[in-house]
Amino acid sequence: MARESGSARSTESGLPIEPVYGPESLEGWDPAEQLGEPGKFPFTRGVYPTMYTGRPWTMRQYAGFGTASESNARYKQLIANGTMGLSVAFDLPTQMGHDSDAPIASGEVGKVGVAIDSIDDMRVLFGGIPLDKVSTSMTINAPASLLLLLYQLVAEEQGVSADRLTGTIQNDVLKEYIARGTYIFPPKPSLRLIADIFKYCRAEIPKWNTISISGYHMAEAGASPAQEIAFTLADGIEYVRTAVAAGMDVDDFAPRLSFFFVARTTILEEVAKFRAARRIWARVMREEFGAENPKSLMLRFHTQTAGVQLTAQQPEVNLVRVAVQGLAAVLGGTQSLHTNSFDEAIALPTDKSARLALRTQQVLAYETDVTATVDPFAGSYVVERMTDEVEAAARELMDKVEDLGGAVNAIEHGFQKSEIERSAYRIAQETDSGERVVVGVNRYQLETEEPYEPLRVDPAIEAQQAQRLAALRAERDQRAVDNALTALKKAAEGEDNVLYPMKDALRARATVGEVCNALREVWGTYVPSDAF
């Protein structure tokens, strides 16, 4: 929410908000240069000419918990309720490349997402779901290649060819070093793996979005809107440079890049943020990389409403927050949207709360008039001025990243992390002092909170997954697994694309942990420097 200080107010990025905006606010502003037309460079007004007047955004619901069978049941409920795309949440052991029976996984199996240890689990996760008819997003980063290949293998078992698969893997490891921490390998081999994924998908899964460059987790860690898009786009530039250095033509892979941002309750600045991000990316891709395909210039993005703004106090109020946040994403021109459930500050969403979250999107799409016209805020004095100001602030931060040698070098200097931490500290201070109002937390509290029964994950899941792994290892052809893992390590040591031997290993029923351990033997693991 916008910070209050007497009569003066400022945006989340610390930019001043004037009480009144008029024509003088846009003095010297060139609509042709800054605004353009929808679906045309610089894409300020949206990446498609008709936007939601032709079809609404893709309505995704981020879900996954416990076992593959439990998550499968939730996905089928969401599809029955009108979800247009699935979005898979994985548990921490899976995100970190560990099997459920690894000592380090103890206590975390199935807790914040679904546990996937092998093709056996992936087969159950998508059982009865036609993979040629759904679009699937997978929030997975360091081991993204493994989960993509498991998805492809399950599709093949369904008789669905890879060229019919649509969806996205997050695959954005740089933001893990900055804000989230679920990294495995050091940056250099991690970038090599991402380049291999780009090449593999161009040849094998051409409709797949190979990366979702994410600012969401930076925002959850405390990044301001300007920081969110600056550091996200800087990471995007690093990925493009890596792919070009690996011999790829920019127009061969850039059209499959996508982004992932947060939507906060501050509608005006969020709309400005999305517009500024599109404009910056279009110009970077054309001016720095010489991209010629218009699709290479389009910043297509998924949005999730701001989990960090949800409160455990008076959780039903989160329904209002999520509706406002979702509206900000839609007015900003998102391509797909996940709306958080009102109880997520307490526990995993219940069936009812997940359904209400989806209904929020459906009300926005079908009961309001925001889909009737493209870019309703175009020409607004305040939004256009804010767009320019957020763009300038983001550009300044991107220049600082460049001065440090690019995103990876800036990460090693701790630059992005320290900037985000300063922003997070400012937010915490303002909340503690009451300068930043959080309804139900520091104003309009209840003396006694109403009881709420959250969804809980059965702790027996950990033992169940261990039993499944034991059975898998007893049944499979161990020699085939060993040979495939040896081939994978050989590819990792050289320059061959590691996804082909990795797929062979996973088909032979090697586990996620075993494949990641094979790569750990070659590439090592990342240990943060003292700069952090």
C-alpha positions as CSV (number, residue, x, y, z in Angstrom):
1,M,0.0,0.0,0.0
2,A,1.1,3.6,-0.6
3,R,2.9,5.1,2.3
4,E,1.3,8.0,4.1
5,S,3.1,11.0,5.6
6,G,0.8,13.8,6.5
7,S,-0.6,15.1,3.2
8,A,2.4,13.9,1.1
9,R,2.3,10.4,-0.3
10,S,4.7,8.3,-2.2
11,T,4.7,5.1,-4.2
12,E,6.1,1.8,-3.2
13,S,9.2,2.7,-5.1
14,G,9.6,5.9,-3.1
15,L,8.4,8.2,-6.0
16,P,6.2,11.2,-5.0
17,I,2.5,11.0,-5.8
18,E,1.0,14.4,-6.6
19,P,-2.6,15.2,-5.4
20,V,-3.6,16.2,-8.9
21,Y,-2.2,15.4,-12.3
22,G,-3.0,17.4,-15.4
23,P,-1.7,18.1,-18.9
24,E,1.4,19.7,-17.5
25,S,2.4,16.3,-16.0
26,L,3.1,15.0,-19.5
27,E,4.8,18.1,-20.9
28,G,7.2,17.0,-23.7
29,W,5.6,13.5,-23.7
30,D,5.3,11.9,-27.1
31,P,2.4,9.5,-27.4
32,A,3.9,7.9,-30.6
33,E,7.2,7.3,-28.9
34,Q,6.1,6.4,-25.4
35,L,2.7,4.9,-26.0
36,G,2.3,3.5,-29.5
37,E,-0.5,1.1,-30.4
38,P,-1.5,-2.1,-28.7
39,G,0.5,-5.0,-30.1
40,K,3.1,-2.8,-31.6
41,F,6.6,-1.5,-30.5
42,P,7.2,-0.5,-27.7
43,F,4.3,-2.5,-26.5
44,T,3.4,-0.1,-23.7
45,R,-0.3,-0.8,-24.3
46,G,0.0,-4.5,-24.4
47,V,1.7,-7.2,-26.4
48,Y,-1.4,-8.1,-28.5
49,P,-3.6,-5.8,-30.6
50,T,-6.9,-7.0,-29.1
51,M,-5.8,-8.1,-25.7
52,Y,-8.7,-9.3,-23.6
53,T,-11.4,-8.2,-26.1
54,G,-10.5,-11.3,-28.0
55,R,-10.0,-13.7,-25.1
56,P,-9.4,-13.3,-21.4
57,W,-6.0,-14.0,-19.8
58,T,-5.2,-17.6,-18.9
59,M,-6.6,-18.3,-15.4
60,R,-4.1,-20.4,-13.5
61,Q,-4.2,-21.7,-9.9
62,Y,-0.9,-22.5,-8.3
63,A,-1.5,-25.8,-6.5
64,G,0.4,-28.8,-5.2
65,F,0.7,-30.5,-1.9
66,G,1.4,-33.8,-0.2
67,T,1.5,-36.7,-2.6
68,A,1.1,-36.8,-6.4
69,S,-2.4,-38.4,-6.0
70,E,-3.7,-35.7,-3.7
71,S,-2.4,-32.9,-6.0
72,N,-3.9,-34.8,-9.0
73,A,-7.3,-34.7,-7.3
74,R,-7.0,-30.9,-6.6
75,Y,-6.0,-30.3,-10.3
76,K,-9.1,-32.1,-11.5
77,Q,-11.3,-30.0,-9.2
78,L,-9.7,-26.8,-10.5
79,I,-10.3,-27.9,-14.1
80,A,-13.9,-28.8,-13.3
81,N,-14.3,-25.3,-11.8
82,G,-13.0,-23.5,-14.9
83,T,-9.3,-23.3,-14.5
84,M,-7.7,-22.8,-17.9
85,G,-4.1,-23.7,-17.0
86,L,-2.4,-25.7,-14.3
87,S,0.4,-24.3,-12.1
88,V,2.4,-26.9,-10.2
89,A,3.9,-26.2,-6.7
90,F,6.7,-28.6,-5.7
91,D,7.9,-29.3,-2.2
92,L,11.3,-28.0,-1.0
93,P,13.2,-31.3,-1.4
94,T,12.1,-31.5,-5.1
95,Q,13.1,-27.8,-5.6
96,M,16.5,-28.5,-4.1
97,G,17.1,-31.8,-6.1
98,H,16.8,-34.2,-3.2
99,D,14.7,-37.4,-2.9
100,S,12.1,-37.7,-0.2
101,D,14.1,-40.3,1.7
102,A,17.2,-38.1,1.9
103,P,18.1,-37.1,5.4
104,I,18.1,-33.4,4.4
105,A,14.5,-33.8,3.3
106,S,13.2,-34.8,6.7
107,G,10.2,-32.7,7.8
108,E,9.7,-31.0,4.5
109,V,8.2,-33.7,2.2
110,G,5.0,-32.5,0.7
111,K,4.8,-29.4,2.9
112,V,4.9,-26.5,0.5
113,G,4.1,-28.4,-2.7
114,V,3.9,-31.9,-4.2
115,A,6.7,-34.4,-3.7
116,I,8.1,-35.6,-7.1
117,D,10.9,-38.2,-6.8
118,S,10.6,-40.0,-10.2
119,I,8.6,-40.7,-13.3
120,D,6.3,-42.8,-11.1
121,D,5.2,-39.8,-9.2
122,M,4.9,-37.6,-12.3
123,R,2.7,-40.3,-13.9
124,V,0.3,-40.1,-11.0
125,L,0.4,-36.3,-10.8
126,F,-1.0,-36.0,-14.3
127,G,-3.0,-39.2,-14.5
128,G,-6.3,-38.7,-16.3
129,I,-5.3,-35.1,-17.4
130,P,-4.9,-34.8,-21.2
131,L,-1.6,-33.0,-21.6
132,D,-2.4,-31.9,-25.1
133,K,-5.4,-30.0,-23.9
134,V,-4.0,-28.1,-20.8
135,S,-1.3,-25.6,-20.4
136,T,1.0,-26.4,-17.4
137,S,3.3,-24.0,-15.6
138,M,5.8,-25.5,-13.3
139,T,7.4,-23.4,-10.5
140,I,10.8,-25.1,-10.5
141,N,14.2,-23.6,-11.0
142,A,17.5,-25.4,-10.4
143,P,16.1,-28.9,-11.4
144,A,13.7,-27.4,-14.0
145,S,15.2,-29.6,-16.8
146,L,14.3,-32.8,-14.9
147,L,10.7,-31.9,-14.3
148,L,10.2,-30.8,-17.9
149,L,11.6,-34.1,-19.1
150,L,9.4,-36.0,-16.8
151,Y,6.4,-34.1,-18.1
152,Q,7.5,-34.9,-21.7
153,L,7.9,-38.6,-20.8
154,V,4.4,-38.8,-19.3
155,A,3.0,-37.1,-22.3
156,E,4.7,-39.6,-24.6
157,E,3.1,-42.4,-22.5
158,Q,-0.3,-40.7,-23.2
159,G,0.5,-40.6,-26.9
160,V,0.9,-36.9,-26.9
161,S,3.8,-35.7,-29.0
162,A,6.2,-33.0,-27.6
163,D,5.3,-30.5,-30.3
164,R,1.7,-30.4,-28.9
165,L,2.8,-29.5,-25.3
166,T,2.3,-26.0,-24.1
167,G,3.3,-24.5,-20.8
168,T,6.2,-22.9,-18.9
169,I,9.0,-23.9,-16.6
170,Q,10.2,-21.1,-14.3
171,N,13.9,-22.1,-14.7
172,D,15.1,-18.7,-13.4
173,V,18.0,-19.6,-11.2
174,L,19.6,-16.2,-10.9
175,K,16.8,-14.8,-8.7
176,E,17.4,-17.8,-6.4
177,Y,20.9,-16.4,-5.6
178,I,19.3,-12.9,-5.1
179,A,16.1,-13.6,-3.1
180,R,14.9,-17.1,-2.6
181,G,17.8,-19.6,-2.0
182,T,16.6,-22.8,-3.8
183,Y,19.8,-23.1,-5.9
184,I,21.9,-26.2,-6.4
185,F,24.8,-25.5,-8.8
186,P,27.1,-22.4,-9.1
187,P,26.0,-19.7,-11.5
188,K,28.2,-20.7,-14.5
189,P,27.0,-24.3,-14.9
190,S,23.5,-23.2,-14.0
191,L,23.5,-20.8,-17.0
192,R,25.0,-23.6,-19.2
193,L,22.1,-25.8,-18.2
194,I,19.6,-23.1,-19.1
195,A,21.2,-22.7,-22.5
196,D,20.9,-26.4,-23.0
197,I,17.2,-26.2,-22.1
198,F,16.7,-23.4,-24.7
199,K,18.4,-25.5,-27.4
200,Y,16.5,-28.7,-26.4
201,C,13.1,-27.1,-26.4
202,R,13.7,-25.4,-29.8
203,A,14.4,-28.8,-31.3
204,E,12.0,-31.0,-29.3
205,I,9.2,-28.9,-27.5
206,P,8.8,-25.8,-29.7
207,K,5.7,-24.4,-28.1
208,W,7.1,-24.5,-24.5
209,N,8.1,-21.3,-22.7
210,T,11.6,-22.2,-21.6
211,I,12.0,-19.7,-18.8
212,S,9.8,-17.4,-16.7
213,I,12.2,-14.7,-15.5
214,S,10.8,-13.9,-12.1
215,G,10.5,-10.7,-10.1
216,Y,7.8,-12.2,-7.9
217,H,10.1,-13.7,-5.3
218,M,12.2,-10.5,-5.2
219,A,9.0,-8.6,-4.4
220,E,8.1,-11.1,-1.7
221,A,11.6,-10.5,-0.2
222,G,10.9,-6.7,-0.1
223,A,11.8,-5.4,-3.5
224,S,10.0,-2.2,-4.6
225,P,8.2,-2.2,-8.0
226,A,11.2,-0.4,-9.6
227,Q,13.6,-2.9,-8.1
228,E,11.4,-5.8,-9.1
229,I,11.5,-5.0,-12.8
230,A,15.0,-3.7,-12.8
231,F,16.6,-6.8,-11.4
232,T,14.3,-9.1,-13.3
233,L,15.1,-7.5,-16.6
234,A,18.8,-7.5,-15.8
235,D,18.6,-11.3,-15.2
236,G,16.7,-11.6,-18.5
237,I,19.6,-9.8,-20.3
238,E,22.1,-12.2,-18.7
239,Y,20.1,-15.2,-20.0
240,V,19.9,-13.7,-23.5
241,R,23.7,-13.1,-23.5
242,T,24.3,-16.6,-22.3
243,A,22.2,-18.1,-25.1
244,V,23.8,-15.9,-27.8
245,A,27.3,-16.8,-26.5
246,A,26.3,-20.4,-26.8
247,G,25.7,-19.9,-30.5
248,M,22.0,-19.3,-30.7
249,D,20.4,-16.6,-32.8
250,V,18.3,-14.3,-30.6
251,D,15.2,-14.7,-32.7
252,D,15.4,-18.5,-32.3
253,F,14.8,-18.4,-28.6
254,A,13.6,-15.0,-27.5
255,P,9.9,-15.5,-28.5
256,R,9.7,-18.3,-25.9
257,L,11.0,-16.2,-23.0
258,S,8.4,-15.1,-20.5
259,F,8.3,-13.2,-17.2
260,F,6.7,-13.5,-13.8
261,F,5.7,-10.5,-11.7
262,V,3.8,-9.7,-8.5
263,A,0.6,-7.7,-8.3
264,R,0.3,-5.5,-5.2
265,T,-2.7,-3.6,-3.8
266,T,-1.3,-0.3,-5.2
267,I,-3.1,-0.4,-8.5
268,L,-1.8,2.7,-10.1
269,E,1.9,2.0,-9.6
270,E,1.4,-1.7,-10.5
271,V,-0.2,-0.8,-13.8
272,A,2.7,1.7,-14.5
273,K,5.2,-1.0,-13.5
274,F,3.9,-3.5,-16.1
275,R,3.8,-0.9,-18.8
276,A,7.3,0.3,-18.1
277,A,8.7,-3.3,-18.0
278,R,7.2,-4.0,-21.5
279,R,8.7,-0.8,-22.9
280,I,12.2,-1.4,-21.4
281,W,12.4,-5.0,-22.6
282,A,11.3,-4.1,-26.2
283,R,14.0,-1.5,-26.5
284,V,16.7,-3.6,-24.9
285,M,15.9,-6.5,-27.3
286,R,15.9,-4.3,-30.4
287,E,18.8,-2.0,-29.5
288,E,21.2,-4.3,-27.7
289,F,20.5,-7.7,-29.3
290,G,19.3,-6.6,-32.7
291,A,16.1,-8.8,-32.5
292,E,14.0,-8.5,-35.6
293,N,11.1,-10.9,-34.9
294,P,8.4,-8.8,-33.2
295,K,7.7,-11.7,-30.8
296,S,11.3,-11.4,-29.6
297,L,10.5,-7.8,-28.4
298,M,7.3,-8.8,-26.5
299,L,7.5,-9.0,-22.7
300,R,4.8,-11.7,-22.0
301,F,4.2,-12.3,-18.3
302,H,2.4,-14.3,-15.7
303,T,1.2,-12.5,-12.5
304,Q,0.6,-13.8,-9.0
305,T,-1.2,-11.7,-6.4
306,A,1.0,-10.6,-3.5
307,G,1.3,-13.3,-0.9
308,V,3.5,-11.1,1.2
309,Q,0.5,-8.7,1.6
310,L,-1.8,-11.4,3.0
311,T,-2.4,-11.4,6.7
312,A,-3.2,-14.2,9.2
313,Q,-5.3,-11.7,11.1
314,Q,-8.8,-11.5,9.8
315,P,-7.9,-13.7,6.8
316,E,-11.3,-13.1,5.0
317,V,-10.1,-9.5,4.4
318,N,-7.5,-11.1,2.0
319,L,-10.4,-11.8,-0.4
320,V,-10.6,-8.0,-0.9
321,R,-6.9,-7.6,-1.2
322,V,-6.6,-10.4,-3.8
323,A,-9.5,-8.9,-5.8
324,V,-7.7,-5.5,-5.9
325,Q,-4.4,-7.1,-6.8
326,G,-5.9,-9.2,-9.5
327,L,-7.5,-6.1,-11.0
328,A,-4.1,-4.4,-11.0
329,A,-2.7,-7.3,-13.0
330,V,-5.5,-7.2,-15.5
331,L,-5.4,-3.5,-16.0
332,G,-1.6,-3.9,-16.5
333,G,-2.1,-6.4,-19.3
334,T,-1.0,-9.7,-17.9
335,Q,-1.1,-12.8,-20.0
336,S,-2.0,-15.2,-17.2
337,L,-2.9,-14.8,-13.6
338,H,-2.9,-16.8,-10.3
339,T,-5.0,-15.3,-7.5
340,N,-3.9,-16.4,-4.0
341,S,-6.4,-18.0,-1.6
342,F,-7.4,-16.0,1.4
343,D,-6.1,-18.5,3.9
344,E,-2.5,-18.8,2.5
345,A,-1.1,-16.7,5.3
346,I,-2.2,-19.5,7.6
347,A,-1.7,-22.8,5.7
348,L,-2.2,-24.5,2.4
349,P,-5.5,-23.5,0.7
350,T,-8.6,-25.5,1.3
351,D,-10.7,-26.7,-1.6
352,K,-13.2,-23.9,-0.8
353,S,-10.6,-21.1,-0.6
354,A,-8.9,-22.2,-3.8
355,R,-12.3,-22.2,-5.6
356,L,-13.0,-18.6,-4.3
357,A,-9.7,-17.5,-5.6
358,L,-10.5,-18.7,-9.0
359,R,-14.0,-17.2,-8.8
360,T,-12.3,-13.8,-8.2
361,Q,-10.7,-14.0,-11.6
362,Q,-13.9,-15.1,-13.2
363,V,-15.8,-12.1,-11.7
364,L,-13.1,-9.8,-13.1
365,A,-13.3,-11.4,-16.5
366,Y,-17.0,-11.8,-16.9
367,E,-18.8,-9.4,-14.6
368,T,-16.7,-6.2,-15.0
369,D,-16.1,-4.2,-18.2
370,V,-12.3,-4.2,-18.0
371,T,-12.2,-6.7,-20.8
372,A,-14.3,-4.6,-23.1
373,T,-11.5,-2.3,-24.2
374,V,-7.7,-2.5,-24.6
375,D,-5.5,-0.7,-22.1
376,P,-8.2,1.4,-20.3
377,F,-5.6,3.6,-18.6
378,A,-3.9,4.8,-21.8
379,G,-3.4,8.5,-21.7
380,S,-4.2,8.8,-18.0
381,Y,-2.1,11.7,-16.7
382,V,-1.1,9.9,-13.5
383,V,-0.5,6.5,-15.0
384,E,1.6,7.7,-17.9
385,R,3.6,10.0,-15.6
386,M,4.1,7.0,-13.2
387,T,5.1,4.8,-16.1
388,D,7.9,7.2,-17.1
389,E,9.1,7.6,-13.5
390,V,9.1,3.8,-12.8
391,E,10.9,3.3,-16.1
392,A,13.6,5.9,-15.2
393,A,14.1,4.4,-11.7
394,A,14.4,0.9,-13.1
395,R,16.8,2.0,-15.8
396,E,19.0,3.7,-13.2
397,L,19.2,0.4,-11.2
398,M,19.9,-1.6,-14.4
399,D,22.7,0.8,-15.2
400,K,24.2,0.0,-11.8
401,V,24.0,-3.7,-12.4
402,E,25.8,-3.1,-15.8
403,D,28.5,-1.1,-14.1
404,L,29.2,-4.1,-11.9
405,G,29.6,-6.3,-15.0
406,G,26.1,-7.7,-15.4
407,A,23.6,-9.6,-13.3
408,V,25.9,-12.5,-12.2
409,N,28.8,-10.2,-11.2
410,A,26.3,-8.0,-9.3
411,I,25.0,-11.0,-7.5
412,E,28.5,-12.0,-6.5
413,H,28.9,-8.4,-5.1
414,G,25.6,-8.8,-3.2
415,F,24.2,-5.7,-4.9
416,Q,20.7,-6.8,-5.7
417,K,20.3,-8.6,-2.3
418,S,21.5,-5.6,-0.3
419,E,19.2,-3.2,-2.2
420,I,16.2,-5.4,-1.6
421,E,17.1,-5.8,2.0
422,R,17.1,-2.0,2.4
423,S,13.7,-1.8,0.9
424,A,12.3,-4.6,3.1
425,Y,13.7,-2.8,6.2
426,R,12.0,0.4,5.2
427,I,8.7,-1.4,4.7
428,A,9.0,-3.1,8.1
429,Q,9.8,0.2,9.9
430,E,6.8,2.0,8.3
431,T,4.5,-0.9,9.3
432,D,5.8,-1.0,12.8
433,S,5.4,2.8,13.2
434,G,1.9,2.7,11.8
435,E,2.9,5.0,8.9
436,R,2.0,2.1,6.6
437,V,-1.5,1.0,7.3
438,V,-2.2,-2.8,7.2
439,V,-5.8,-3.4,8.0
440,G,-6.3,-5.9,10.8
441,V,-2.6,-5.8,11.8
442,N,-1.8,-2.2,12.9
443,R,-5.2,-0.7,12.5
444,Y,-8.8,-2.0,12.8
445,Q,-7.7,-5.0,14.8
446,L,-10.1,-7.4,16.5
447,E,-9.7,-8.2,20.2
448,T,-10.3,-11.9,19.5
449,E,-9.7,-13.6,16.2
450,E,-12.3,-16.0,14.9
451,P,-11.1,-19.6,14.9
452,Y,-10.1,-21.0,11.5
453,E,-9.4,-24.7,10.7
454,P,-6.6,-24.9,8.1
455,L,-5.7,-27.7,5.7
456,R,-2.9,-29.8,7.1
457,V,-0.5,-32.2,5.3
458,D,-0.4,-35.7,6.8
459,P,3.2,-36.3,8.2
460,A,2.8,-39.9,7.1
461,I,3.5,-38.8,3.5
462,E,7.2,-38.8,4.2
463,A,7.2,-42.5,5.1
464,Q,4.9,-43.3,2.1
465,Q,7.3,-41.6,-0.3
466,A,10.2,-43.5,1.2
467,Q,8.4,-46.8,0.6
468,R,7.7,-45.8,-3.0
469,L,11.3,-45.1,-3.5
470,A,12.4,-48.3,-2.0
471,A,10.0,-50.2,-4.3
472,L,11.2,-48.3,-7.3
473,R,14.9,-49.1,-6.6
474,A,14.1,-52.8,-6.1
475,E,12.1,-53.1,-9.4
476,R,14.1,-51.0,-11.9
477,D,17.0,-52.1,-14.1
478,Q,19.9,-50.7,-12.0
479,R,22.5,-51.3,-14.7
480,A,20.4,-49.2,-17.1
481,V,20.2,-46.4,-14.5
482,D,24.0,-46.5,-13.8
483,N,24.8,-46.4,-17.5
484,A,22.5,-43.5,-18.1
485,L,23.9,-41.5,-15.1
486,T,27.4,-42.2,-16.4
487,A,26.5,-40.8,-19.8
488,L,24.9,-37.7,-18.1
489,K,28.1,-37.0,-16.2
490,K,30.2,-37.3,-19.3
491,A,27.9,-34.8,-21.1
492,A,28.2,-32.4,-18.1
493,E,32.0,-32.7,-18.2
494,G,32.0,-31.8,-21.9
495,E,29.9,-29.6,-24.1
496,D,27.1,-32.0,-25.2
497,N,23.5,-31.1,-24.3
498,V,22.9,-32.7,-21.0
499,L,19.1,-33.0,-21.5
500,Y,19.3,-36.0,-23.8
501,P,21.2,-38.3,-21.4
502,M,19.2,-36.9,-18.6
503,K,16.0,-37.9,-20.3
504,D,17.4,-41.4,-20.8
505,A,18.2,-41.6,-17.0
506,L,14.7,-40.5,-16.0
507,R,13.1,-42.9,-18.4
508,A,15.1,-45.7,-16.8
509,R,13.5,-44.5,-13.5
510,A,16.5,-42.7,-12.0
511,T,15.3,-40.4,-9.3
512,V,15.4,-36.6,-9.1
513,G,18.0,-36.8,-6.3
514,E,20.2,-39.3,-8.2
515,V,20.2,-37.2,-11.4
516,C,21.0,-34.0,-9.4
517,N,23.7,-35.8,-7.4
518,A,25.3,-36.9,-10.7
519,L,25.5,-33.3,-11.8
520,R,26.7,-32.2,-8.3
521,E,29.7,-34.5,-8.7
522,V,30.7,-32.7,-11.9
523,W,29.6,-29.1,-11.3
524,G,29.7,-28.8,-7.5
525,T,27.2,-26.9,-5.3
526,Y,26.8,-23.2,-4.8
527,V,28.0,-21.7,-1.5
528,P,27.1,-18.0,-1.0
529,S,30.1,-15.7,-0.5
530,D,30.7,-13.5,2.5
531,A,29.3,-10.6,0.4
532,F,25.8,-11.9,1.3
